[in-house]
Amino acid sequence: MATDYDAPRKNDDDLAEDSIEELKGRRSSSSTPAVDEDEVEAAEGFELPGADLSGEELSVLVLPRQADEFTCGSCFLVKHRSQIDHAEGKLLICKECAF
């Protein structure tokens, strides 16, 4: 539940005025779902694991590693040279993997 920290706070007298029935009414009215979603329509957008994607083509341009980049010897991600933390032999390790 979100809290509005800018709202004026209730003192003890105000809290005592709220009846239990009123508080129960507020709780039950706020817990009803406001969105009716069609389950069939929502399920059409999901693809199951193992789906045949052999006819699909990538739409991303893949570039080779640039001169100012390196491949981390731990996570194998290509990173900028400013991310080098240390070298273990011939392998360069990035700052994220050095922790």
Secondary structure, 3 states (H helix, E strand, C coil): CCCCCCCCCCCHHHHHHCCHHHHHHHHHHHCCCCCCCCHHHHHCCCCCCCCCCCCCCCCCCCCCCCCCEEEECCCCCEEEHHHEEEEECCEEEECCCCC
